[in-house]
Amino acid sequence: MYRPITAKVFRLLTSPEPVLFNSRQISSWLLSAGKMSSGKDSTSEDSSPSAVKRGAGIRSRPSPDHIDRRECKCAPETSNNSLGFNRGSFGKRRSRIDLRSEQRTGDSNSSKCQKNIRARVERSKSGQSYCKHAASANHVKAFDICLPSSSDSAGLKSLLEMEEFQENVEDPIEETRQGVLQPGMVLLKHYISLNDQIEIVKSCRELGLGPGGFYTPGYKYGAKLRLQMMCLGLNWDPETRKYEDRRPIDGCKPPSIPHEFNQLVETAIQDAHALIRKDIPLSNVEDMLPAMSPDICIVNFYTTSGRLGLHQDRDESRDSLDKGLPVVSFSVGDSAEFLYGNQRDVNKADNIVLESGDVLIFGGKSRHVFHGVTSIIPNSAPKALIEETGLCPGRLNLTFRRY
């Protein structure tokens, strides 16, 4: 932009003797010098005495009031307070070398920009996106609940030997008997047959390695649960505590619940009703434990260090909760120490052991019972189950409920 010089009188610094000139004369000489450097000739209307004597023929525009610094590139930049009869301090000069350097830098940046644009075009032609692809941006590493089939038999043999050692050691934990634990809460011991347990492991492994399979969930504040989770039917998000059609972590839709799982759940509820009738005389057993056909299943795999604190399952619909529709829990693999109680107090909670094949049902008045897993008992899974499936050390837990 134009930067005017407002001083009225200048001291010519290059003159051997102090000679005073006004700003109009200085402006004329500088403008004319810029034109001469570009090969143009002109006649002078205002010239200095020394210049006339040398016959320089310097001319300028008629009566210029300001200096155009775009034309006078050789003129030094000065601050507003540096001009006067004293030499003062001059501002930073912008030489033509500096301008050429800036031009080269600009050309370099422009070249880089053009290369980036060409790269984007090439990626677009090849079907790639400049931004990260959604699948790779939130890729969830698959978790295998079974030992890899390519591994040698040494790992499996070691697990079986540890299990045999565990069988020879007296279990310090008292065995839990089946029956009605409290109104609406029933435990069916060793209910799921070995063949059904094997099929459950195989089905969960296949589903867990596919889209919407096992992953490590976390809470809103960043803490991770000490388990691997997979949802069937609808996705449950621990951060929002809501059910959704797709899980936010990767946008995958949860797999459907296998039909065989639903049949096993409904049969277990019917057998729980029969057990209640045997122990408690009731006109309608469903007043204590309602029937339920599940549309949601949360599958958790606890490693030997897995834990889950006392909590309530109350994120289902208000209608489901008001009716007391039960939660049905399958246990497969290593045994777990399980706590339950009407208060969120570990010291006041009851403790039972859930073994492989056990089914725990809680609904009705026990629908909001606090429950959790304090520990996984290592090497407690059935030997035949490990031989047939190669299930990793830990507990596979399936909890069915109706939204």
C-alpha positions as CSV (number, residue, x, y, z in Angstrom):
1,M,0.0,0.0,0.0
2,Y,1.0,3.6,-0.3
3,R,2.9,5.0,2.6
4,P,3.2,8.8,2.7
5,I,6.2,10.8,3.9
6,T,4.9,13.8,5.8
7,A,8.2,15.6,6.6
8,K,8.6,18.9,4.9
9,V,12.4,19.2,4.8
10,F,15.1,16.6,4.4
11,R,18.9,16.5,4.8
12,L,20.5,14.8,1.8
13,L,22.6,12.1,3.5
14,T,24.7,11.3,0.5
15,S,25.8,14.9,-0.1
16,P,29.3,15.8,1.0
17,E,27.9,19.1,2.4
18,P,24.7,19.7,4.3
19,V,22.2,20.7,1.6
20,L,18.5,21.2,2.5
21,F,15.7,20.2,0.1
22,N,12.0,20.0,0.4
23,S,9.9,16.9,0.2
24,R,8.6,17.8,-3.3
25,Q,12.1,17.8,-4.7
26,I,13.1,14.5,-3.1
27,S,9.9,12.9,-4.4
28,S,10.6,14.0,-7.9
29,W,14.2,12.6,-7.9
30,L,13.2,9.3,-6.5
31,L,10.3,8.7,-8.8
32,S,12.3,9.7,-11.8
33,A,15.2,7.4,-10.7
34,G,12.8,4.5,-10.6
35,K,11.6,5.2,-14.2
36,M,15.2,5.6,-15.5
37,S,16.1,2.2,-14.0
38,S,13.3,0.7,-16.1
39,G,14.7,2.2,-19.3
40,K,12.3,5.2,-19.6
41,D,13.4,8.7,-20.4
42,S,11.7,11.9,-19.3
43,T,12.2,15.6,-18.9
44,S,12.5,17.4,-15.6
45,E,10.3,20.1,-14.2
46,D,11.8,20.2,-10.7
47,S,15.5,19.3,-10.3
48,S,18.3,19.8,-7.9
49,P,21.1,22.2,-8.7
50,S,23.7,19.5,-8.6
51,A,21.7,17.3,-10.8
52,V,21.2,20.0,-13.4
53,K,24.9,20.7,-13.5
54,R,25.6,17.0,-14.2
55,G,22.9,16.9,-16.9
56,A,21.1,13.9,-15.4
57,G,17.8,15.0,-16.9
58,I,15.8,13.7,-14.0
59,R,12.1,14.4,-14.2
60,S,9.0,13.4,-12.1
61,R,5.3,13.5,-12.2
62,P,3.7,17.0,-11.8
63,S,3.6,18.0,-8.1
64,P,3.6,14.6,-6.4
65,D,2.6,14.9,-2.7
66,H,3.5,11.3,-1.6
67,I,6.1,8.7,-2.6
68,D,4.7,5.5,-4.1
69,R,6.9,2.9,-2.5
70,R,5.8,0.3,-5.0
71,E,7.6,2.3,-7.7
72,C,10.5,3.4,-5.5
73,K,11.8,0.1,-4.4
74,C,15.2,1.6,-3.7
75,A,13.8,4.0,-1.1
76,P,14.4,3.1,2.5
77,E,11.5,2.4,4.8
78,T,11.5,4.7,7.8
79,S,9.5,5.1,10.9
80,N,7.3,8.1,11.3
81,N,9.6,9.6,13.9
82,S,12.9,8.9,12.2
83,L,12.8,11.6,9.5
84,G,14.1,15.1,10.2
85,F,17.3,17.2,10.2
86,N,19.1,14.6,12.3
87,R,20.1,11.3,10.7
88,G,17.9,9.3,13.1
89,S,17.4,5.5,12.8
90,F,16.1,3.9,9.7
91,G,13.6,1.0,9.7
92,K,14.3,-2.3,8.1
93,R,15.1,-2.2,4.4
94,R,13.3,-4.4,1.9
95,S,15.8,-4.9,-0.9
96,R,15.1,-6.6,-4.2
97,I,17.1,-9.6,-3.0
98,D,14.6,-9.9,-0.2
99,L,11.7,-9.6,-2.6
100,R,13.2,-12.3,-4.9
101,S,13.7,-14.5,-1.9
102,E,10.0,-14.1,-0.9
103,Q,9.0,-14.8,-4.4
104,R,11.1,-18.1,-4.4
105,T,9.5,-19.1,-1.1
106,G,6.1,-18.4,-2.5
107,D,6.8,-20.4,-5.6
108,S,8.0,-23.3,-3.4
109,N,4.8,-23.2,-1.3
110,S,2.7,-23.0,-4.5
111,S,4.5,-26.0,-5.9
112,K,3.9,-28.0,-2.7
113,C,0.2,-27.0,-2.8
114,Q,-0.1,-28.2,-6.4
115,K,1.5,-31.5,-5.5
116,N,-0.9,-31.9,-2.6
117,I,-3.9,-31.2,-4.9
118,R,-2.6,-33.7,-7.5
119,A,-2.2,-36.3,-4.7
120,R,-5.8,-35.7,-3.6
121,V,-7.0,-36.1,-7.2
122,E,-5.1,-39.3,-7.6
123,R,-6.5,-40.7,-4.4
124,S,-10.0,-39.7,-5.5
125,K,-9.5,-41.5,-8.8
126,S,-8.3,-44.6,-7.1
127,G,-11.3,-44.7,-4.7
128,Q,-9.4,-43.6,-1.7
129,S,-10.5,-40.7,0.6
130,Y,-8.2,-38.0,1.7
131,C,-9.6,-38.3,5.2
132,K,-9.2,-41.6,7.0
133,H,-11.6,-44.2,5.9
134,A,-14.3,-44.9,8.5
135,A,-13.4,-48.5,8.8
136,S,-9.7,-47.8,9.5
137,A,-10.4,-44.7,11.7
138,N,-12.3,-46.7,14.3
139,H,-10.9,-50.2,13.7
140,V,-11.7,-52.6,16.5
141,K,-9.2,-55.4,16.9
142,A,-10.9,-58.8,17.0
143,F,-10.6,-60.7,20.3
144,D,-10.6,-64.5,20.0
145,I,-12.0,-66.3,23.1
146,C,-10.4,-69.5,22.0
147,L,-6.8,-70.6,21.4
148,P,-5.6,-70.2,17.8
149,S,-6.1,-73.4,15.8
150,S,-2.6,-73.0,14.4
151,S,-1.0,-73.4,17.8
152,D,0.5,-76.7,18.7
153,S,-1.0,-79.0,21.3
154,A,1.5,-77.9,24.0
155,G,-0.6,-75.0,25.1
156,L,-3.8,-77.1,25.4
157,K,-1.9,-79.9,27.1
158,S,-0.6,-77.4,29.7
159,L,-4.1,-76.1,30.4
160,L,-5.4,-79.6,30.9
161,E,-2.5,-80.5,33.2
162,M,-3.3,-77.4,35.3
163,E,-6.9,-78.4,35.4
164,E,-6.1,-81.9,36.6
165,F,-4.0,-80.4,39.3
166,Q,-6.8,-78.2,40.3
167,E,-9.2,-81.2,40.5
168,N,-6.8,-82.9,43.0
169,V,-6.8,-79.8,45.2
170,E,-9.6,-79.4,47.6
171,D,-11.8,-76.5,46.7
172,P,-11.9,-74.1,49.6
173,I,-15.2,-72.5,48.4
174,E,-18.4,-74.2,49.4
175,E,-20.4,-75.6,46.5
176,T,-23.6,-73.7,45.9
177,R,-26.8,-75.6,45.6
178,Q,-29.5,-74.8,43.2
179,G,-32.9,-73.4,44.3
180,V,-34.6,-70.1,45.0
181,L,-32.0,-67.7,46.4
182,Q,-34.6,-65.0,47.2
183,P,-38.1,-64.1,45.8
184,G,-37.7,-63.8,42.0
185,M,-34.0,-65.1,42.0
186,V,-33.4,-68.8,41.0
187,L,-30.2,-70.7,40.4
188,L,-30.1,-73.8,38.2
189,K,-26.9,-75.7,38.8
190,H,-25.2,-77.6,35.9
191,Y,-28.3,-76.9,33.8
192,I,-26.6,-76.5,30.4
193,S,-25.3,-79.8,29.0
194,L,-21.7,-80.1,27.9
195,N,-22.7,-80.4,24.2
196,D,-24.8,-77.2,24.5
197,Q,-21.8,-75.5,26.2
198,I,-19.6,-76.5,23.4
199,E,-22.0,-75.1,20.8
200,I,-22.4,-71.9,22.8
201,V,-18.6,-71.4,22.8
202,K,-18.3,-72.1,19.0
203,S,-21.2,-69.7,18.2
204,C,-19.8,-66.9,20.4
205,R,-16.4,-67.3,18.9
206,E,-17.7,-67.1,15.3
207,L,-19.8,-64.1,16.1
208,G,-17.1,-62.5,18.2
209,L,-14.5,-62.5,15.4
210,G,-17.0,-60.9,12.9
211,P,-18.4,-57.4,12.6
212,G,-19.8,-56.2,15.9
213,G,-17.8,-58.8,17.8
214,F,-15.8,-58.6,21.1
215,Y,-14.1,-55.4,22.2
216,T,-13.0,-53.8,25.4
217,P,-15.7,-51.3,26.4
218,G,-15.1,-48.2,28.5
219,Y,-17.0,-45.7,30.5
220,K,-17.6,-42.0,29.8
221,Y,-14.6,-40.8,31.8
222,G,-12.1,-43.1,30.1
223,A,-12.0,-46.1,32.5
224,K,-12.0,-49.5,30.7
225,L,-14.1,-52.5,31.9
226,R,-12.0,-55.5,32.8
227,L,-13.7,-57.8,30.3
228,Q,-14.4,-58.2,26.6
229,M,-18.0,-57.5,25.5
230,M,-20.2,-58.3,22.5
231,C,-23.9,-57.3,22.2
232,L,-26.5,-59.3,20.3
233,G,-29.8,-57.9,19.1
234,L,-29.2,-54.3,20.3
235,N,-26.0,-52.6,21.3
236,W,-25.6,-51.4,24.9
237,D,-23.2,-48.4,25.3
238,P,-21.6,-48.2,28.8
239,E,-20.9,-44.5,28.2
240,T,-24.5,-43.5,27.6
241,R,-26.1,-46.5,29.3
242,K,-28.5,-46.7,26.4
243,Y,-29.4,-49.3,23.8
244,E,-28.9,-48.5,20.1
245,D,-29.1,-50.2,16.7
246,R,-25.4,-49.7,16.1
247,R,-22.4,-49.3,18.4
248,P,-20.7,-45.9,18.3
249,I,-17.1,-47.3,18.4
250,D,-17.2,-48.6,14.8
251,G,-20.8,-48.2,13.6
252,C,-21.3,-51.9,13.4
253,K,-24.8,-53.4,13.8
254,P,-24.9,-56.1,16.5
255,P,-25.4,-59.7,15.3
256,S,-28.7,-61.3,15.9
257,I,-29.3,-63.7,18.8
258,P,-29.1,-67.3,17.6
259,H,-32.4,-69.1,17.7
260,E,-31.0,-71.9,19.8
261,F,-30.0,-69.4,22.5
262,N,-33.6,-68.1,22.8
263,Q,-35.0,-71.6,23.0
264,L,-32.6,-72.4,25.8
265,V,-33.6,-69.3,27.7
266,E,-37.3,-69.9,27.5
267,T,-36.8,-73.6,28.6
268,A,-34.7,-72.4,31.6
269,I,-37.4,-70.0,32.7
270,Q,-40.0,-72.8,32.5
271,D,-37.8,-75.1,34.6
272,A,-37.3,-72.3,37.1
273,H,-41.0,-72.0,37.4
274,A,-41.2,-75.7,38.2
275,L,-38.6,-75.3,40.9
276,I,-40.4,-72.4,42.5
277,R,-43.7,-74.4,42.6
278,K,-41.8,-77.2,44.3
279,D,-40.5,-74.9,47.1
280,I,-43.2,-72.2,47.4
281,P,-47.0,-72.8,47.0
282,L,-48.2,-70.1,44.5
283,S,-51.4,-69.8,42.5
284,N,-49.5,-68.0,39.7
285,V,-45.7,-68.5,39.6
286,E,-45.3,-65.7,37.1
287,D,-46.2,-63.3,39.9
288,M,-42.8,-64.1,41.4
289,L,-40.9,-64.7,38.1
290,P,-42.5,-63.4,34.9
291,A,-41.9,-65.3,31.6
292,M,-39.7,-63.6,29.0
293,S,-38.6,-64.0,25.4
294,P,-35.3,-62.1,25.0
295,D,-34.4,-59.6,22.3
296,I,-31.0,-58.6,23.8
297,C,-28.0,-60.5,24.9
298,I,-24.8,-59.1,26.3
299,V,-21.9,-61.5,26.0
300,N,-19.0,-60.9,28.4
301,F,-15.7,-62.8,28.5
302,Y,-13.7,-62.4,31.7
303,T,-10.1,-63.4,31.7
304,T,-8.6,-64.8,34.9
305,S,-8.1,-61.3,36.1
306,G,-11.5,-60.1,35.1
307,R,-13.8,-58.3,37.5
308,L,-17.1,-56.5,37.6
309,G,-18.3,-54.3,40.5
310,L,-21.7,-54.3,42.1
311,H,-24.3,-52.8,39.7
312,Q,-27.9,-53.0,38.6
313,D,-29.3,-53.9,35.2
314,R,-31.8,-51.1,34.7
315,D,-31.2,-49.6,31.3
316,E,-34.0,-51.5,29.6
317,S,-37.4,-49.9,28.8
318,R,-39.6,-48.7,31.6
319,D,-42.3,-51.2,30.6
320,S,-39.8,-54.1,30.8
321,L,-38.5,-52.9,34.2
322,D,-42.0,-52.3,35.6
323,K,-43.1,-55.8,34.7
324,G,-40.0,-57.3,36.3
325,L,-39.0,-59.2,33.2
326,P,-36.1,-61.3,34.2
327,V,-32.4,-61.3,33.3
328,V,-31.2,-64.8,32.4
329,S,-27.4,-65.5,32.9
330,F,-25.5,-68.4,31.3
331,S,-22.0,-69.3,32.7
332,V,-19.5,-71.2,30.6
333,G,-15.8,-71.9,31.3
334,D,-14.1,-71.1,34.5
335,S,-16.1,-70.6,37.7
336,A,-16.8,-67.2,39.1
337,E,-17.4,-65.8,42.6
338,F,-20.6,-63.9,42.3
339,L,-22.0,-61.3,44.7
340,Y,-25.6,-60.2,45.0
341,G,-27.6,-58.1,47.4
342,N,-30.3,-55.5,47.9
343,Q,-27.7,-52.8,48.7
344,R,-24.6,-51.7,46.9
345,D,-22.4,-52.9,49.8
346,V,-19.9,-55.6,49.3
347,N,-19.8,-56.4,53.0
348,K,-23.6,-57.0,53.1
349,A,-23.8,-59.0,49.8
350,D,-24.2,-62.8,49.6
351,N,-21.6,-64.8,47.8
352,I,-22.1,-67.8,45.5
353,V,-20.0,-69.7,42.9
354,L,-21.3,-69.9,39.4
355,E,-19.8,-72.8,37.5
356,S,-19.8,-73.8,33.9
357,G,-23.3,-74.7,32.8
358,D,-25.0,-72.8,35.6
359,V,-28.0,-70.6,34.8
360,L,-29.0,-67.7,37.1
361,I,-32.3,-66.0,36.7
362,F,-33.4,-62.8,38.5
363,G,-36.7,-61.0,37.9
364,G,-39.8,-59.8,39.7
365,K,-38.9,-58.3,43.1
366,S,-35.2,-59.2,42.4
367,R,-35.1,-57.5,39.0
368,H,-33.0,-54.6,40.5
369,V,-30.8,-56.7,42.6
370,F,-27.2,-55.5,42.9
371,H,-24.7,-58.0,41.5
372,G,-21.1,-58.4,40.4
373,V,-18.1,-60.7,39.9
374,T,-15.3,-60.5,42.4
375,S,-13.0,-63.1,40.9
376,I,-12.5,-65.8,38.3
377,I,-11.3,-69.2,39.7
378,P,-8.4,-70.3,37.4
379,N,-8.4,-73.8,35.9
380,S,-11.9,-74.6,36.9
381,A,-13.5,-75.1,33.5
382,P,-14.6,-78.6,32.5
383,K,-11.8,-80.6,30.9
384,A,-13.9,-81.8,28.0
385,L,-15.0,-78.3,27.2
386,I,-11.4,-77.1,26.9
387,E,-10.5,-80.2,24.7
388,E,-13.3,-79.6,22.3
389,T,-13.2,-75.8,22.0
390,G,-9.8,-74.6,23.1
391,L,-11.5,-71.9,25.2
392,C,-9.0,-69.5,26.7
393,P,-8.7,-69.4,30.5
394,G,-11.6,-67.3,31.7
395,R,-15.4,-67.2,31.9
396,L,-17.9,-66.7,29.1
397,N,-21.1,-65.1,30.4
398,L,-24.3,-64.5,28.4
399,T,-27.0,-62.3,29.9
400,F,-30.4,-62.3,28.2
401,R,-33.1,-59.7,28.8
402,R,-36.1,-58.0,27.1
403,Y,-35.8,-54.4,26.1
